[in-house]
Amino acid sequence: MSPKHEARLPLAFIPAGSEVRLIALGDEIDPLQREQLTAYGLAEGRPIKILQQRPMTVILAEEVELALEHGVARHIWVERTTDAGAA
């Protein structure tokens, strides 16, 4: 019985094959780029699947596949989804 807490993690450090939920886009991301990411479906609460981390972070957000530089992925905050059946 652990207390509920949000473990905010940078997207760049999540292993390929994982599914996470977007918490926030960091303030370090350029406002124009933040707008573009939002237009592609990266919004708070959205599920994201990590497809690969090298040479770039590639994610699947709904039906959209995006390749992100690690410098951007480091400032996208996510949490692991609990419905994945972790022990």
C-alpha positions in Angstrom: 0.0 0.0 0.0 2.2 2.8 -1.2 0.9 6.4 -1.3 -0.1 7.7 -4.7 2.6 9.9 -6.1 3.4 11.1 -9.6 6.8 10.1 -10.6 7.7 12.7 -13.2 10.2 11.3 -15.6 11.8 12.8 -18.7 10.6 11.1 -21.9 14.2 10.7 -23.1 14.9 8.2 -20.2 11.9 5.9 -20.8 12.8 2.5 -22.4 11.5 1.7 -25.8 8.3 -0.4 -25.7 7.0 1.5 -22.6 3.7 3.3 -22.5 3.4 6.5 -20.5 1.1 9.4 -20.0 2.1 13.0 -20.8 2.2 15.3 -17.7 3.7 18.5 -19.1 5.9 20.1 -21.7 8.8 21.8 -19.9 9.3 25.5 -20.1 12.7 24.9 -21.7 10.9 24.0 -25.0 10.7 26.9 -27.4 7.1 28.3 -27.5 6.8 27.7 -31.2 8.0 24.1 -30.9 5.6 23.6 -27.9 2.8 24.8 -30.2 3.8 22.4 -32.9 4.0 19.5 -30.5 0.6 20.3 -29.2 -0.8 20.4 -32.8 0.6 16.9 -33.3 -1.4 15.7 -30.3 1.0 16.0 -27.4 -1.3 17.2 -24.7 -1.5 16.7 -21.0 -3.0 13.3 -20.1 -2.5 11.8 -23.5 -1.0 8.3 -23.7 2.3 7.9 -25.5 4.1 4.7 -26.6 7.9 4.9 -26.9 9.0 3.2 -30.1 12.8 3.8 -29.9 15.3 6.0 -28.1 18.3 5.9 -30.5 19.3 7.6 -32.6 16.3 9.8 -31.8 13.3 9.4 -29.5 10.5 8.1 -31.6 7.0 8.0 -30.1 3.5 7.1 -31.1 0.8 9.6 -29.8 -2.5 8.2 -30.9 -2.1 7.7 -34.7 0.9 10.1 -35.0 4.5 8.9 -35.0 7.0 11.6 -34.0 10.8 11.7 -34.0 12.1 14.0 -31.3 15.7 15.2 -30.6 16.9 14.1 -27.2 17.3 17.8 -26.2 13.5 18.1 -26.6 12.6 14.7 -25.2 14.5 15.5 -22.0 12.0 18.4 -21.3 8.8 16.4 -21.9 7.6 15.1 -18.6 5.7 11.8 -18.4 4.5 9.3 -15.8 4.2 5.5 -16.2 0.7 4.3 -16.8 -0.7 2.2 -13.9 -2.9 0.1 -16.2 0.2 -1.7 -17.5 -0.1 -4.2 -14.6 3.1 -3.4 -12.7 3.7 -5.5 -9.7 
